[in-house]
Amino acid sequence: MTHALTAAIRDAAYAAVSPTPSPTPTLKVDPDQVTPGIFGFLVPFLVVVVVVLLIVDMVRRIRRATYRGEIAERLADEVAAREEAERTGQPYVAPDERSHASDENGGRPTGAADDDRFTDPRNR
C-alpha cells in the first residue's frame, strides 16, 4: 500500500510540474465577417480625397494672399512716388516707365550696349 501511495503522490507531482500540451488554436471566426470590406476601402479613400482637396485649396489661398500683398506693396510705392513727385514739382513717371526711360541701354539688358543681338533691326 505504501508503494501504491508513493506512486500516486509521484504521479500527482509530475502532473503538477510538467506542462500539459496545449492544442493548436483554431479559428473560430468567419474571415468574411472580420475583413474590412468595401467600407474599409471607401472611408480611407474619401479621407485622402478630402485631405488632398483641402491642401490644394490652402495653397491657392496662400498664393492669393501673397499676390495681394505684393500688389498692395506696389500700389503703396506708386502712391509714395506720386506724392514725392507732387511735392518736388516734377512730373510723375510710372515705375515701369521710369525703369526703361532712365536705362542707359534703352531698356536692353545690362552689358548689351555693344551686342548686335540687342540692337534695333531698323537701325541696321
C-alpha positions as a printed Julia matrix, in Angstrom:
124×3 Matrix{Float64}:
   0.0     0.0     0.0
   2.81    2.36    0.69
   4.17    1.59   -2.7
   0.86    2.47   -4.35
   0.58    5.63   -2.24
   4.07    6.86   -3.16
   3.36    6.1    -6.82
   0.15    8.15   -6.66
   1.95   11.09   -4.99
   4.76   10.89   -7.52
   2.3    10.87  -10.45
   0.44   13.84   -8.99
   3.72   15.76   -8.52
   4.78   15.06  -12.12
   1.38   16.13  -13.4
   1.59   19.41  -11.49
   5.15   20.16  -12.62
   5.1    19.02  -16.23
   3.2    21.27  -18.62
   0.32   19.81  -20.48
   0.5    20.3   -24.22
  -1.99   22.89  -25.43
  -3.83   22.27  -28.63
  -3.16   24.39  -31.7
  -5.56   27.33  -31.71
  -8.26   27.09  -34.3
 -10.01   29.99  -35.97
 -13.48   30.3   -34.52
 -14.5    33.41  -36.52
 -15.62   33.55  -40.13
 -12.93   35.52  -42.08
 -15.6    37.08  -44.31
 -17.16   38.78  -41.29
 -13.95   40.38  -39.99
 -12.43   41.72  -43.22
 -12.8    45.47  -43.82
 -14.83   45.03  -46.98
 -15.88   47.91  -49.22
 -16.27   50.36  -46.33
 -12.73   49.65  -45.23
 -11.59   50.86  -48.64
 -14.03   53.72  -49.19
 -13.63   55.53  -45.88
  -9.8    55.93  -46.07
 -10.08   56.75  -49.78
 -12.58   59.53  -49.08
 -10.4    60.85  -46.26
  -7.43   61.03  -48.64
  -9.51   62.8   -51.3
 -10.75   65.37  -48.78
  -7.22   66.0   -47.47
  -5.86   66.49  -51.0
  -8.66   68.95  -51.83
  -8.01   70.86  -48.59
  -4.29   71.1   -49.4
  -5.0    72.38  -52.91
  -7.42   74.98  -51.53
  -4.92   76.06  -48.86
  -2.13   76.51  -51.41
  -4.46   78.56  -53.62
  -5.46   80.82  -50.71
  -1.84   81.32  -49.62
  -0.81   82.18  -53.18
  -3.7    84.64  -53.47
  -2.77   86.32  -50.17
   0.86   86.59  -51.29
  -0.15   88.21  -54.59
  -2.45   90.63  -52.78
   0.41   91.62  -50.5
   2.74   92.2   -53.46
   0.13   94.3   -55.26
  -0.56   96.33  -52.11
   3.17   96.97  -51.76
   3.45   98.1   -55.39
   0.45  100.4   -55.01
   1.9   101.9   -51.82
   5.22  102.51  -53.61
   3.42  104.13  -56.53
   1.37  106.39  -54.24
   4.56  107.39  -52.39
   6.32  108.14  -55.69
   3.35  110.19  -56.92
   3.26  112.19  -53.68
   7.03  112.74  -53.89
   6.66  113.98  -57.48
   3.88  116.37  -56.47
   5.92  117.62  -53.51
   9.01  118.31  -55.62
   7.06  119.66  -58.6
   8.47  117.14  -61.06
   6.21  115.25  -63.46
   5.18  111.82  -62.26
   6.63  108.87  -64.2
   5.18  105.42  -63.52
   7.67  102.89  -62.06
   7.58  100.72  -65.21
   8.24  103.69  -67.47
  10.91  105.03  -65.12
  13.0   101.87  -65.27
  13.05  101.84  -69.09
  13.35  105.58  -69.65
  16.36  106.03  -67.37
  18.09  102.94  -68.69
  21.28  103.96  -70.48
  20.89  100.99  -72.84
  17.37  101.98  -73.86
  15.66   99.14  -71.99
  18.13   96.48  -73.1
  19.85   94.15  -70.61
  22.99   95.42  -68.91
  26.14   94.76  -70.89
  24.23   94.57  -74.16
  25.09   98.05  -75.46
  27.65   96.73  -77.94
  25.95   93.43  -78.67
  24.32   93.27  -82.12
  21.62   90.89  -80.94
  20.03   93.68  -78.9
  20.18   96.47  -81.44
  17.05   97.57  -83.24
  16.89   95.93  -86.67
  15.52   99.16  -88.14
  18.83  100.88  -87.36
  20.93   98.5   -89.46
